[in-house]
């Protein structure tokens, strides 16, 4: 572990320049970082994670210095990576960067195919975590950084999570920036078509947030189902059906049906962890004498829930439960990011999750 501090950032920057890997915190999850201009370093990420080479990575960049009137020159900062930076792109950047929003552009010819999965697009974001920004500003280049975990598994939100995932990698440098506040991966918006802003991955920044702050209408892929655009949407991180998965079977239950769910799933055995909303009454064990279950209180606020989702799944995964039951999130786009992660985690969970991850 490398604690926070200027000397440690210096060491991390040198490690990146030497082609090594550095795990670092962002406001969403911890990333496993490599120099985005070094193809051999990028390959180390795929090897360490067990990640398919056609699965693209996100380039992380620093916030540029401000000019005399207090404006950040994002166009110059993006010039090495992306082309066709539209007015809508600049509106989104000025409204939400640095922060948990990733934008997909047509890539510049200098961008390595190793990081784009062979596509003609590139995904970019500027993380808000001060330690990430300190690292990026001193490195003076782009850093690719997927979540710092084995491919398909639960994303890490603490330095301890990263060390647990890669305990056999003695040469991995880990910058410890505390727990991640957002807790799930960034929202991804595709701008590569030039015609539409399309939501490719939901997160805590919602289409309504974007409309309110920028006036930009974000389309959903389903709204473009009959168009050429829909058939050519770029592949992005976190888009596989199975992802974010614990080794313990995870299932979702409908509101008011937790007792039914205790008997419904074939992988239910004897010890079950049941997530319940804090606002609901205790379940009680009447009618289920053969099942031992423990209630896990979950916040009814989407932001609070997201911030502890992966932490909860990791902790429960280490407690030898036979089954984890979580409630289906309420309706509303503020829950879409959480719902997306839970559905993919549920599909991929269980002893066969390594096989699911390739789906």
C-alpha positions as CSV (number, residue, x, y, z in Angstrom):
1,X,0.0,0.0,0.0
2,X,1.2,3.5,-0.8
3,X,-0.4,6.1,1.4
4,X,-1.5,9.6,0.3
5,X,1.3,12.1,-0.1
6,X,3.5,14.0,-2.6
7,X,6.4,11.5,-2.4
8,X,4.1,8.6,-3.1
9,X,2.6,10.4,-6.1
10,X,6.1,10.9,-7.4
11,X,6.7,7.2,-7.1
12,X,3.4,6.4,-8.7
13,X,4.2,8.7,-11.7
14,X,7.5,7.1,-12.1
15,X,5.9,3.7,-12.0
16,X,3.5,4.7,-14.8
17,X,6.3,6.1,-16.9
18,X,8.3,2.9,-16.4
19,X,5.4,0.9,-17.8
20,X,4.1,-0.4,-14.4
21,X,0.6,-0.5,-13.0
22,X,-0.8,1.9,-10.3
23,X,-4.1,1.4,-8.5
24,X,-5.6,4.7,-7.5
25,X,-8.9,6.0,-6.1
26,X,-11.5,7.9,-8.0
27,X,-14.8,9.2,-6.7
28,X,-16.6,6.1,-8.2
29,X,-14.3,3.1,-7.7
30,X,-10.6,2.3,-7.5
31,X,-9.0,2.1,-11.0
32,X,-6.1,-0.1,-12.1
33,X,-4.0,2.5,-14.0
34,X,-1.5,2.3,-16.8
35,X,0.1,4.8,-19.3
36,X,-2.5,5.2,-22.1
37,X,0.3,5.7,-24.6
38,X,2.2,2.5,-23.7
39,X,0.8,-0.6,-25.4
40,X,2.9,-3.0,-23.3
41,X,1.6,-1.4,-20.1
42,X,-2.0,-1.6,-21.3
43,X,-1.5,-5.3,-22.0
44,X,-0.5,-5.7,-18.4
45,X,-3.9,-4.5,-17.3
46,X,-5.7,-7.1,-19.4
47,X,-3.4,-9.8,-18.1
48,X,-3.8,-8.8,-14.4
49,X,-7.6,-8.5,-14.6
50,X,-8.2,-11.5,-16.9
51,X,-10.1,-9.0,-19.2
52,X,-10.9,-9.8,-22.8
53,X,-8.6,-7.7,-25.1
54,X,-11.6,-6.5,-27.1
55,X,-13.2,-4.8,-24.1
56,X,-12.3,-1.1,-24.3
57,X,-10.8,1.0,-21.5
58,X,-11.5,4.5,-20.3
59,X,-8.8,7.2,-20.5
60,X,-8.6,9.4,-17.4
61,X,-7.3,12.9,-17.9
62,X,-6.4,15.8,-15.6
63,X,-8.4,19.0,-15.3
64,X,-6.6,21.7,-17.4
65,X,-5.4,24.9,-16.0
66,X,-7.8,27.9,-16.1
67,X,-7.2,30.8,-18.4
68,X,-7.3,34.5,-17.5
69,X,-11.1,34.5,-17.3
70,X,-11.3,31.4,-15.3
71,X,-12.2,28.9,-18.1
72,X,-10.6,25.5,-18.4
73,X,-9.3,24.8,-21.9
74,X,-10.8,21.3,-22.4
75,X,-10.5,21.4,-26.2
76,X,-6.7,21.5,-26.0
77,X,-6.7,18.8,-23.3
78,X,-8.8,16.5,-25.5
79,X,-7.0,17.2,-28.7
80,X,-4.6,14.2,-28.4
81,X,-7.4,11.7,-27.8
82,X,-10.6,12.8,-29.5
83,X,-11.8,14.5,-32.7
84,X,-15.0,16.4,-33.5
85,X,-15.4,17.9,-30.0
86,X,-19.0,19.3,-30.4
87,X,-20.7,22.2,-28.6
88,X,-22.8,19.6,-26.7
89,X,-19.6,17.8,-25.6
90,X,-18.2,21.1,-24.2
91,X,-21.5,21.8,-22.4
92,X,-21.4,18.4,-20.7
93,X,-17.8,18.8,-19.8
94,X,-18.2,22.2,-18.3
95,X,-21.2,21.0,-16.4
96,X,-19.9,17.7,-15.0
97,X,-16.2,17.5,-15.2
98,X,-14.3,16.6,-13.1
99,X,-16.9,14.0,-12.0
100,X,-18.5,10.6,-12.6
101,X,-19.3,11.2,-16.3
102,X,-17.6,9.4,-19.2
103,X,-17.9,10.7,-22.8
104,X,-17.4,8.6,-25.9
105,X,-15.9,10.3,-29.0
106,X,-14.5,9.4,-32.3
107,X,-10.8,8.7,-31.5
108,X,-7.8,10.6,-32.8
109,X,-5.5,8.6,-35.0
110,X,-2.8,8.6,-32.3
111,X,-5.0,6.7,-29.8
112,X,-3.8,3.1,-29.4
113,X,-6.1,0.3,-30.6
114,X,-5.0,-1.7,-27.6
115,X,-7.1,0.6,-25.3
116,X,-10.2,1.0,-27.6
117,X,-10.8,-2.7,-28.2
118,X,-10.2,-2.1,-31.9
119,X,-13.0,0.4,-32.2
120,X,-12.9,3.8,-33.8
121,X,-14.1,5.5,-30.6
122,X,-12.5,6.4,-27.3
123,X,-14.0,6.8,-23.8
124,X,-12.7,9.7,-21.7
125,X,-13.4,11.1,-18.2
126,X,-11.8,13.5,-15.7
127,X,-12.2,12.0,-12.2
128,X,-13.0,14.3,-9.3
129,X,-11.0,12.6,-6.6
130,X,-8.2,14.9,-5.5
131,X,-5.6,12.1,-5.3
132,X,-6.5,11.0,-8.9
133,X,-6.2,14.5,-10.1
134,X,-2.9,15.0,-8.4
135,X,-1.5,11.8,-10.0
136,X,-2.9,12.8,-13.5
137,X,-1.6,16.4,-13.3
138,X,1.8,15.3,-12.4
139,X,1.9,12.5,-14.9
140,X,1.0,14.9,-17.7
141,X,-0.7,12.3,-19.8
142,X,-3.7,10.0,-20.1
143,X,-4.1,7.0,-17.8
144,X,-6.3,4.0,-18.7
145,X,-7.9,2.7,-15.5
146,X,-10.6,0.0,-15.5
147,X,-11.8,-1.0,-12.0
148,X,-9.0,-2.6,-10.0
149,X,-10.5,-6.0,-9.6
150,X,-10.5,-9.4,-11.5
151,X,-12.7,-9.2,-14.5
152,X,-16.4,-9.6,-13.8
153,X,-16.1,-9.4,-10.1
154,X,-17.3,-6.8,-7.5
155,X,-15.6,-3.5,-8.1
156,X,-13.3,-2.1,-5.3
157,X,-14.2,1.0,-3.3
158,X,-11.2,0.9,-0.9
159,X,-7.5,0.3,-1.1
160,X,-8.0,-2.9,1.0
161,X,-10.3,-4.2,-1.7
162,X,-7.6,-3.7,-4.3
163,X,-4.9,-5.5,-2.1
164,X,-7.3,-8.4,-1.6
165,X,-7.9,-8.7,-5.3
166,X,-4.2,-8.6,-6.3
167,X,-2.5,-9.9,-3.2
168,X,-0.1,-11.9,-5.4
169,X,1.1,-8.8,-7.4
170,X,4.0,-7.6,-5.3
171,X,4.9,-4.9,-7.8
172,X,1.5,-3.3,-7.9
173,X,1.5,0.2,-6.4
174,X,-1.7,1.2,-4.5
175,X,-2.4,4.8,-3.7
176,X,-4.8,4.8,-0.7
177,X,-7.3,7.7,-0.9
178,X,-9.9,6.3,1.5
179,X,-13.3,5.0,0.5
180,X,-14.9,6.0,-2.7
181,X,-17.9,8.4,-2.2
182,X,-20.0,7.7,-5.3
183,X,-19.5,3.9,-5.1
184,X,-20.6,2.8,-8.6
185,X,-19.0,3.4,-12.0
186,X,-19.5,6.6,-14.0
187,X,-22.4,7.3,-16.3
188,X,-21.3,6.8,-20.0
189,X,-22.7,9.0,-22.8
190,X,-21.9,8.3,-26.4
191,X,-21.3,11.5,-28.5
192,X,-19.5,9.7,-31.4
193,X,-22.4,9.8,-33.9
194,X,-22.5,13.6,-33.8
195,X,-26.3,13.5,-34.0
196,X,-27.4,12.2,-30.6
197,X,-26.2,11.9,-27.0
198,X,-26.9,8.3,-26.1
199,X,-26.8,6.7,-22.7
200,X,-24.6,3.6,-22.8
201,X,-24.2,3.0,-19.1
202,X,-26.4,4.5,-16.3
203,X,-24.8,6.0,-13.2
204,X,-25.4,8.6,-10.6
205,X,-25.6,11.4,-13.2
206,X,-28.9,10.8,-14.8
207,X,-30.4,12.0,-18.2
208,X,-32.6,14.4,-16.1
209,X,-29.6,15.9,-14.5
210,X,-28.0,16.4,-17.9
211,X,-31.2,18.0,-19.3
212,X,-31.6,20.3,-16.4
213,X,-28.0,21.5,-16.4
214,X,-27.2,21.6,-20.1
215,X,-30.5,21.4,-22.0
216,X,-29.2,18.3,-23.8
217,X,-31.7,15.5,-24.4
218,X,-30.1,12.1,-23.8
219,X,-31.5,9.2,-25.8
220,X,-31.7,5.7,-24.6
221,X,-30.5,2.9,-27.0
222,X,-34.0,1.5,-27.2
223,X,-35.2,4.8,-28.7
224,X,-32.8,4.3,-31.6
225,X,-33.7,0.7,-32.2
226,X,-34.8,1.2,-35.8
227,X,-31.9,3.4,-36.8
228,X,-28.4,2.9,-38.1
229,X,-27.1,4.6,-34.9
230,X,-28.5,1.9,-32.7
231,X,-26.7,-0.8,-34.6
232,X,-23.4,0.9,-34.4
233,X,-23.3,2.0,-30.7
234,X,-19.7,1.5,-29.4
235,X,-18.9,-1.2,-26.9
236,X,-18.1,0.2,-23.5
237,X,-17.0,-1.0,-20.1
238,X,-19.6,-2.7,-17.9
239,X,-21.8,-3.7,-20.8
240,X,-21.7,-7.4,-20.4
241,X,-24.8,-9.2,-19.0
242,X,-22.7,-10.6,-16.2
243,X,-20.5,-8.2,-14.2
244,X,-19.8,-6.9,-10.7
245,X,-20.5,-10.4,-9.4
246,X,-20.0,-11.9,-6.0
247,X,-19.1,-15.6,-5.7
248,X,-22.1,-16.1,-3.4
249,X,-25.4,-16.4,-5.3
250,X,-27.2,-13.1,-5.4
251,X,-30.9,-12.9,-6.2
252,X,-33.3,-10.0,-6.3
253,X,-36.8,-10.1,-4.8
254,X,-39.8,-8.0,-5.5
255,X,-41.2,-5.5,-2.9
256,X,-43.2,-7.3,-0.3
257,X,-42.1,-10.8,-1.4
258,X,-39.0,-11.5,0.6
259,X,-40.6,-14.4,2.5
260,X,-41.6,-16.0,-0.8
261,X,-38.1,-15.4,-2.1
262,X,-36.6,-17.4,0.8
263,X,-38.3,-20.5,-0.6
264,X,-38.3,-19.7,-4.3
265,X,-34.6,-19.9,-5.3
266,X,-33.1,-23.4,-5.8
267,X,-29.8,-22.3,-4.4
268,X,-31.3,-21.4,-1.0
269,X,-29.8,-23.6,1.6
270,X,-29.7,-22.7,5.3
271,X,-27.9,-19.3,5.7
272,X,-29.3,-16.3,3.9
273,X,-28.4,-12.6,4.1
274,X,-31.5,-10.6,3.3
275,X,-31.2,-6.9,2.4
276,X,-34.2,-4.9,3.6
277,X,-35.0,-1.2,3.3
278,X,-34.3,0.7,6.5
279,X,-37.8,2.2,6.3
280,X,-39.5,-1.3,6.3
281,X,-40.6,-3.4,9.3
282,X,-38.5,-6.4,10.4
283,X,-39.3,-9.6,8.5
284,X,-39.4,-12.1,11.4
285,X,-38.8,-15.8,11.0
286,X,-42.3,-17.1,11.2
287,X,-43.0,-19.9,8.7
288,X,-39.3,-20.5,7.8
289,X,-37.8,-22.6,10.7
290,X,-35.3,-24.3,8.4
291,X,-33.8,-21.1,7.1
292,X,-31.5,-18.9,9.2
293,X,-31.4,-15.4,7.8
294,X,-30.0,-12.1,8.9
295,X,-31.5,-8.8,7.9
296,X,-29.1,-6.3,6.3
297,X,-30.5,-2.7,6.5
298,X,-30.2,-0.8,3.2
299,X,-30.7,2.9,2.8
300,X,-33.8,4.0,0.9
301,X,-31.9,6.9,-0.7
302,X,-30.3,6.0,-4.1
303,X,-27.1,8.0,-3.5
304,X,-26.5,6.4,-0.1
305,X,-27.3,3.0,-1.5
306,X,-24.9,3.3,-4.4
307,X,-22.1,4.5,-2.1
308,X,-22.2,1.2,-0.1
309,X,-23.4,-1.3,-2.7
310,X,-20.1,-2.9,-3.5
311,X,-18.9,-2.6,0.0
312,X,-21.9,-4.6,1.2
313,X,-21.6,-7.2,-1.5
314,X,-17.9,-7.7,-0.8
315,X,-18.5,-8.0,3.0
316,X,-21.4,-10.4,2.6
317,X,-19.3,-12.5,0.1
318,X,-16.7,-13.1,2.7
319,X,-19.2,-14.2,5.4
320,X,-20.0,-17.7,4.0
321,X,-23.7,-17.1,3.3
322,X,-25.4,-19.6,1.1
323,X,-27.5,-16.9,-0.6
324,X,-27.7,-13.1,-0.7
325,X,-31.2,-11.6,-1.3
326,X,-31.5,-7.9,-2.2
327,X,-34.7,-6.0,-3.0
328,X,-35.3,-4.8,-6.5
329,X,-34.6,-1.0,-6.6
330,X,-37.6,1.3,-6.8
331,X,-38.7,2.8,-10.2
332,X,-37.1,6.0,-11.3
333,X,-33.9,6.9,-13.2
334,X,-32.1,7.9,-10.0
335,X,-32.0,4.2,-9.3
336,X,-31.1,3.1,-12.8
337,X,-27.4,2.9,-12.1
338,X,-27.9,0.8,-9.0
339,X,-30.5,-1.4,-10.8
340,X,-28.1,-2.0,-13.7
341,X,-25.2,-3.1,-11.4
342,X,-27.5,-5.4,-9.3
343,X,-29.0,-7.1,-12.3
344,X,-25.6,-7.8,-13.8
345,X,-24.2,-8.9,-10.5
346,X,-27.2,-11.3,-9.9
347,X,-26.8,-12.9,-13.3
348,X,-23.0,-13.4,-12.9
349,X,-23.1,-14.4,-9.2
350,X,-22.4,-17.9,-7.7
351,X,-19.8,-20.5,-8.1
352,X,-20.0,-20.4,-11.9
353,X,-19.5,-16.6,-12.1
354,X,-16.2,-17.0,-13.9
355,X,-17.9,-18.6,-16.7
356,X,-20.7,-16.0,-16.8
357,X,-18.2,-13.2,-17.1
358,X,-17.4,-14.2,-20.6
359,X,-21.1,-13.9,-21.7
